[in-house]
Amino acid sequence: MEPERECRVLSIQSHVVRGYVGNKAATFPLQVLGFEVDTVNSVQFSNHTGYAHWKGQVLNSDELHELYEGLKLNNVNQYDYVLTGYTRDTSFLAMVVDIVQELKQQNSNLVYVCDPVMGDKWNGEGSMYVPKDLLPVYRDKVVPVADIITPNQFEAELLTGRKIRTEKEALEVMDMLHAMGPETVVITSSDLQASLGNNYLIALGSHRKTKADGTKMTQRIRMESPKVDAVFVGTGDLFAAMLLAWTHKHPNNLKVACEKTVSAMQHVLQRTIKSAKGTHITFS
């Protein structure tokens, strides 16, 4: 059997000295699964911002451009995937779009996986934890060049301007997101009622392919997974990275890719809890 061709990912996400979010959460799992990962750290913080204190630096759009120019001058800006997550700055996000578009001109098969990190729901109420002016940039510039997006329910609602109260509405929202550009949409978590009961989370996925004759075919998937009784940070970053890996390995089967992604998530979370209990770590 021939060895698999090297697959290279450009991951533009946050970096923390302590803990596992952003690039710290995404890089190692991708490497374990055989990917080469080049990381650009959108921020370098002492720890994630859920702590009482954090210190560090934020990369601006000019600095991002400078790093990319260095890669370009050495002709090493050759990528199969781009992965992006948490960003706080509109000009930085616009620069990411420019880079993705240039990389797609070089490689028409490049896949851009975007986690449009903007906010979440707590006790049924949604709120943004990035500046509000990021929403139009995500909606009008980022999502149209993305191939795979992984919003949570609240982010999907923000991007489409539609509320999701039923599964039917969720499917309509995913169709609206397809119409904006991405072939694959996964709503990573929702507050829809799971058939297995309140202790389960529903994730929904949709993959739209245009066949050779021009007709569109859509594959829908629905998964229920057990809720984990703890607060974690970085789970969205890990989910997007795992979805990138498993859609690469199962390009025409979103169901298998999502099952393997959710399985990896469950194992990591359970092992984290076990480890924390064993060493008396408190979650923060």
C-alpha positions as CSV (number, residue, x, y, z in Angstrom):
1,M,0.0,0.0,0.0
2,E,1.3,3.4,-1.0
3,P,2.0,5.8,1.9
4,E,-0.5,8.7,2.2
5,R,0.7,12.0,0.7
6,E,1.7,14.6,3.2
7,C,-1.2,16.8,4.1
8,R,-0.4,20.2,5.4
9,V,-2.6,22.5,7.5
10,L,-2.2,26.2,8.2
11,S,-3.9,26.8,11.5
12,I,-4.5,30.4,12.5
13,Q,-5.7,30.4,16.1
14,S,-4.9,31.6,19.6
15,H,-2.0,30.3,21.7
16,V,-1.8,30.0,25.5
17,V,1.3,29.3,27.6
18,R,-0.8,27.4,30.2
19,G,-3.7,25.2,29.2
20,Y,-5.2,23.8,25.9
21,V,-7.2,26.1,23.7
22,G,-6.8,27.3,20.1
23,N,-3.6,26.0,18.5
24,K,-2.6,24.2,21.7
25,A,-5.9,22.2,21.5
26,A,-5.8,21.6,17.7
27,T,-2.2,20.9,16.7
28,F,-1.2,17.8,18.6
29,P,-4.4,15.8,17.7
30,L,-3.9,16.7,14.0
31,Q,-0.3,15.6,14.2
32,V,-1.2,12.3,15.9
33,L,-3.6,11.7,12.9
34,G,-0.7,12.3,10.4
35,F,-1.1,15.9,9.4
36,E,1.7,18.5,9.1
37,V,0.5,21.6,11.0
38,D,1.9,25.1,10.5
39,T,0.6,27.4,13.3
40,V,0.1,31.2,13.3
41,N,-0.8,32.4,16.8
42,S,-3.4,35.1,16.6
43,V,-2.8,35.9,20.2
44,Q,-0.2,34.8,22.7
45,F,-1.7,34.8,26.2
46,S,-0.5,33.5,29.5
47,N,-3.7,31.5,29.8
48,H,-7.3,31.6,28.4
49,T,-9.5,34.6,29.2
50,G,-11.8,32.6,31.5
51,Y,-9.2,33.1,34.3
52,A,-9.4,36.1,36.6
53,H,-6.2,37.5,35.0
54,W,-4.4,37.1,31.7
55,K,-1.5,38.8,30.0
56,G,0.0,38.7,26.6
57,Q,0.1,40.0,23.0
58,V,-2.4,40.2,20.1
59,L,-1.2,39.7,16.5
60,N,-2.5,42.5,14.2
61,S,-3.3,42.2,10.5
62,D,0.0,43.7,9.4
63,E,1.9,41.2,11.5
64,L,-0.1,38.4,10.1
65,H,0.6,39.6,6.6
66,E,4.3,39.9,7.4
67,L,4.4,36.2,8.6
68,Y,2.6,35.1,5.5
69,E,4.9,37.1,3.2
70,G,7.9,35.2,4.8
71,L,6.3,31.9,3.9
72,K,5.5,33.2,0.4
73,L,9.1,34.4,-0.3
74,N,10.4,31.0,0.6
75,N,7.7,29.3,-1.6
76,V,6.5,27.3,1.4
77,N,3.0,28.6,1.4
78,Q,1.6,25.3,0.0
79,Y,-1.4,24.1,2.0
80,D,-4.2,21.5,1.7
81,Y,-6.2,23.0,4.6
82,V,-6.7,26.3,6.5
83,L,-8.2,26.1,10.0
84,T,-9.3,29.2,11.9
85,G,-10.9,29.8,15.2
86,Y,-11.1,32.6,17.8
87,T,-10.3,36.1,16.6
88,R,-11.2,39.5,18.1
89,D,-10.1,41.9,15.3
90,T,-12.0,42.7,12.1
91,S,-8.9,43.7,10.1
92,F,-7.2,40.5,11.1
93,L,-10.2,38.5,10.0
94,A,-10.3,40.3,6.7
95,M,-6.5,39.5,6.2
96,V,-7.3,35.8,6.9
97,V,-9.8,36.0,4.0
98,D,-7.2,37.5,1.7
99,I,-4.8,34.7,2.6
100,V,-7.4,32.0,2.1
101,Q,-8.3,33.4,-1.3
102,E,-4.7,33.5,-2.4
103,L,-4.0,30.0,-1.3
104,K,-7.2,28.8,-3.1
105,Q,-5.9,30.4,-6.3
106,Q,-2.7,28.3,-5.9
107,N,-4.6,25.1,-5.0
108,S,-8.2,24.8,-6.1
109,N,-8.6,21.8,-3.9
110,L,-7.7,23.6,-0.7
111,V,-10.3,23.2,2.0
112,Y,-11.0,26.1,4.5
113,V,-12.4,24.9,7.8
114,C,-13.8,27.8,9.8
115,D,-15.1,27.8,13.4
116,P,-16.9,31.2,13.5
117,V,-16.3,31.8,17.2
118,M,-18.6,34.6,18.3
119,G,-20.6,33.5,21.3
120,D,-22.8,30.9,22.9
121,K,-26.0,30.4,25.0
122,W,-26.1,30.2,28.7
123,N,-29.4,29.1,30.3
124,G,-31.1,29.7,27.0
125,E,-29.8,33.2,26.5
126,G,-27.3,33.9,23.8
127,S,-24.5,36.5,24.1
128,M,-21.5,37.4,22.0
129,Y,-18.0,37.3,23.6
130,V,-16.3,39.0,20.7
131,P,-16.8,42.5,19.4
132,K,-20.2,42.8,17.5
133,D,-18.5,44.2,14.4
134,L,-17.0,40.8,13.7
135,L,-20.5,39.4,12.7
136,P,-20.8,41.2,9.3
137,V,-17.2,40.2,8.5
138,Y,-17.9,36.5,9.2
139,R,-21.3,36.7,7.4
140,D,-20.2,38.6,4.3
141,K,-16.6,37.7,3.8
142,V,-15.5,34.7,5.8
143,V,-18.4,32.2,5.4
144,P,-18.6,32.7,1.6
145,V,-14.9,31.4,1.2
146,A,-15.3,28.6,3.8
147,D,-15.8,25.0,2.8
148,I,-16.7,23.6,6.2
149,I,-18.1,25.6,9.1
150,T,-18.7,24.5,12.7
151,P,-21.0,27.1,14.4
152,N,-22.9,26.3,17.6
153,Q,-26.6,27.0,17.5
154,F,-26.3,30.6,18.6
155,E,-23.6,31.4,16.0
156,A,-25.7,29.8,13.3
157,E,-28.6,32.0,14.3
158,L,-26.4,35.1,14.3
159,L,-25.0,34.3,10.8
160,T,-28.5,33.8,9.2
161,G,-30.6,36.1,11.4
162,R,-33.0,33.2,12.1
163,K,-33.9,31.6,15.4
164,I,-33.8,27.8,15.8
165,R,-36.6,26.4,17.9
166,T,-37.2,23.1,16.1
167,E,-35.2,20.7,14.1
168,K,-37.0,21.8,11.0
169,E,-35.8,25.3,11.6
170,A,-32.3,24.0,12.1
171,L,-32.3,22.3,8.7
172,E,-33.6,25.6,7.1
173,V,-30.8,27.5,8.8
174,M,-28.2,25.0,7.5
175,D,-29.7,25.4,4.0
176,M,-29.3,29.2,4.3
177,L,-25.6,28.7,5.4
178,H,-25.0,26.4,2.4
179,A,-26.4,29.1,0.1
180,M,-23.8,31.5,1.6
181,G,-21.0,29.2,0.4
182,P,-19.9,26.2,2.6
183,E,-20.5,22.7,1.3
184,T,-20.4,21.3,4.9
185,V,-22.2,22.8,7.9
186,V,-22.1,21.2,11.3
187,I,-24.1,22.8,14.2
188,T,-21.8,21.5,17.0
189,S,-24.3,21.9,19.9
190,S,-27.9,23.0,20.3
191,D,-30.5,23.3,22.9
192,L,-33.0,21.2,20.9
193,Q,-34.7,18.4,22.8
194,A,-32.8,15.1,22.3
195,S,-34.9,11.9,21.9
196,L,-32.6,10.2,24.5
197,G,-33.5,12.8,27.1
198,N,-32.2,16.0,28.8
199,N,-28.7,14.5,29.5
200,Y,-27.9,14.4,25.8
201,L,-26.8,17.1,23.3
202,I,-27.9,17.2,19.7
203,A,-25.4,18.0,16.9
204,L,-26.6,18.4,13.3
205,G,-24.7,18.2,10.1
206,S,-25.4,18.8,6.4
207,H,-23.2,18.1,3.4
208,R,-24.2,19.5,0.0
209,K,-22.5,18.2,-3.1
210,T,-23.0,19.3,-6.7
211,K,-22.9,16.3,-9.0
212,A,-21.4,16.3,-12.5
213,D,-24.8,16.9,-14.1
214,G,-25.3,20.0,-12.0
215,T,-27.9,18.5,-9.6
216,K,-27.4,19.1,-5.9
217,M,-27.4,16.3,-3.4
218,T,-27.7,16.9,0.4
219,Q,-26.7,14.4,3.2
220,R,-28.1,15.2,6.6
221,I,-26.9,13.8,9.9
222,R,-28.1,14.0,13.5
223,M,-26.2,12.9,16.5
224,E,-27.0,12.7,20.2
225,S,-24.1,12.5,22.6
226,P,-24.1,12.4,26.4
227,K,-23.6,15.7,28.2
228,V,-20.6,15.9,30.4
229,D,-21.0,17.4,33.8
230,A,-18.1,19.8,33.8
231,V,-17.1,23.1,32.2
232,F,-14.4,22.8,29.5
233,V,-12.6,25.4,27.4
234,G,-11.1,24.5,24.0
235,T,-13.7,21.9,23.1
236,G,-14.8,23.8,20.0
237,D,-11.2,24.1,18.8
238,L,-10.7,20.4,19.2
239,F,-14.0,19.6,17.5
240,A,-13.1,21.7,14.4
241,A,-9.6,20.1,14.2
242,M,-11.0,16.6,14.5
243,L,-13.7,17.3,11.9
244,L,-11.0,18.5,9.5
245,A,-9.1,15.3,10.0
246,W,-12.0,12.9,9.7
247,T,-13.7,14.6,6.7
248,H,-10.2,14.3,5.0
249,K,-10.2,10.6,5.7
250,H,-13.9,10.1,4.8
251,P,-14.5,12.9,2.2
252,N,-17.9,11.6,1.1
253,N,-19.3,10.4,4.4
254,L,-20.1,13.1,6.8
255,K,-21.9,10.6,9.1
256,V,-18.7,8.6,9.7
257,A,-16.6,11.8,10.0
258,C,-18.9,13.3,12.6
259,E,-19.2,10.0,14.5
260,K,-15.5,9.7,14.8
261,T,-15.2,13.4,15.8
262,V,-17.8,13.1,18.5
263,S,-16.2,9.8,19.7
264,A,-12.8,11.5,20.0
265,M,-14.4,14.4,21.9
266,Q,-16.1,12.0,24.4
267,H,-13.0,10.1,25.0
268,V,-10.9,13.2,25.6
269,L,-13.4,14.8,27.9
270,Q,-13.9,11.6,30.0
271,R,-10.1,11.1,30.2
272,T,-9.7,14.8,31.2
273,I,-12.3,14.4,34.0
274,K,-10.6,11.2,35.2
275,S,-7.2,12.8,35.2
276,A,-8.5,15.9,37.0
277,K,-10.2,13.8,39.7
278,G,-7.1,11.8,40.2
279,T,-4.9,14.8,40.7
280,H,-7.5,17.1,42.4
281,I,-7.3,19.7,39.7
282,T,-10.1,22.3,39.7
283,F,-11.6,23.3,36.4
284,S,-11.1,27.0,35.6
